[in-house]
Amino acid sequence: MCIGGARLSVEPAAGGGVFPATDQDEAGTMPRYFFNIRDGHDVDEDEEGVELPDLDAAKAEALATVEELRDELADAGNIELEITDETGRRLLTVPFFRGGRRR
């Protein structure tokens, strides 16, 4: 994805983690979460998604991603990372900059 002229990639954090409980379906597969970057009205959609045990794991992933990319996106405006499920339903939005202030 490109924002502010920079090519960015949202990848799962290295090492992952140990998650004791999962939201697996009857077939035993974990839910797939998508991490889209929204810049105002434009959305750069994550087309692959990541299988994670539950929404708490997806939230942790989103927060880690925001921390990693915050400096690269400091001049890119009002950016949010939104988590959606496989149906496209927005589950959570994480702003890159709190209160419009940038680090």
C-alpha positions in Angstrom: 0.0 0.0 0.0 1.2 3.6 -0.7 0.5 6.5 1.6 2.3 9.8 1.3 4.5 8.3 -1.4 5.8 5.6 0.9 5.2 1.9 0.2 3.9 0.2 3.4 3.2 -3.3 4.2 1.0 -4.6 7.1 2.4 -7.9 8.2 1.8 -10.0 11.3 4.3 -9.2 14.1 7.3 -11.5 14.2 7.1 -14.3 16.7 3.3 -13.9 17.1 2.3 -15.0 20.5 0.6 -17.8 22.5 -3.1 -17.4 22.7 -4.9 -20.0 24.8 -8.4 -19.5 23.6 -9.5 -19.1 20.0 -12.7 -18.2 18.1 -12.2 -21.2 15.8 -15.1 -22.3 13.7 -16.5 -25.8 13.6 -13.8 -26.8 11.0 -11.1 -25.7 13.5 -9.9 -22.7 11.5 -9.2 -19.4 13.1 -11.0 -16.3 12.0 -9.3 -14.1 9.4 -8.9 -10.4 10.2 -8.1 -7.7 7.7 -6.1 -4.5 8.5 -7.1 -1.7 6.2 -5.4 1.7 6.3 -7.9 4.6 6.0 -6.6 8.1 5.1 -9.6 10.4 5.3 -12.0 8.9 2.7 -9.5 6.7 0.9 -9.1 3.1 2.0 -6.2 0.8 1.2 -7.7 -2.6 1.7 -5.8 -5.6 3.1 -6.7 -8.3 0.5 -5.0 -11.2 2.3 -5.8 -10.8 5.9 -4.3 -12.7 8.8 -5.6 -15.6 10.8 -5.6 -14.8 14.4 -7.2 -16.5 17.4 -9.6 -13.7 18.4 -10.3 -10.0 18.3 -8.0 -9.3 21.2 -5.1 -10.8 19.2 -6.1 -8.7 16.2 -6.2 -5.5 18.4 -2.8 -6.3 19.8 -1.5 -6.8 16.2 -3.1 -3.4 15.1 -1.5 -1.6 18.0 1.9 -3.1 17.3 1.5 -2.1 13.6 0.6 1.4 14.4 3.6 1.8 16.6 5.9 0.5 13.9 4.5 2.7 11.2 3.8 5.9 13.1 7.1 7.6 12.3 6.9 6.7 8.6 3.4 8.3 8.4 4.1 11.4 10.5 3.2 13.7 7.6 0.5 11.7 6.0 -2.5 13.3 7.7 -5.4 11.7 9.5 -4.7 7.9 9.2 -6.5 5.0 10.9 -5.9 1.3 10.9 -9.2 -0.5 10.8 -9.8 -4.1 11.5 -12.5 -5.9 9.6 -13.7 -9.5 9.6 -14.2 -11.8 6.6 -17.6 -10.2 5.8 -16.1 -6.7 5.7 -17.7 -5.6 8.9 -15.6 -3.0 10.7 -14.7 -4.4 14.2 -12.2 -1.8 15.5 -10.4 1.4 14.4 -7.0 2.4 15.7 -5.9 6.0 15.0 -2.2 6.5 14.2 -2.2 9.9 16.0 -4.1 10.7 19.1 -6.1 13.9 19.2 -4.6 15.0 15.8 -1.1 15.3 17.4 1.9 13.6 15.8 4.9 12.5 17.7 
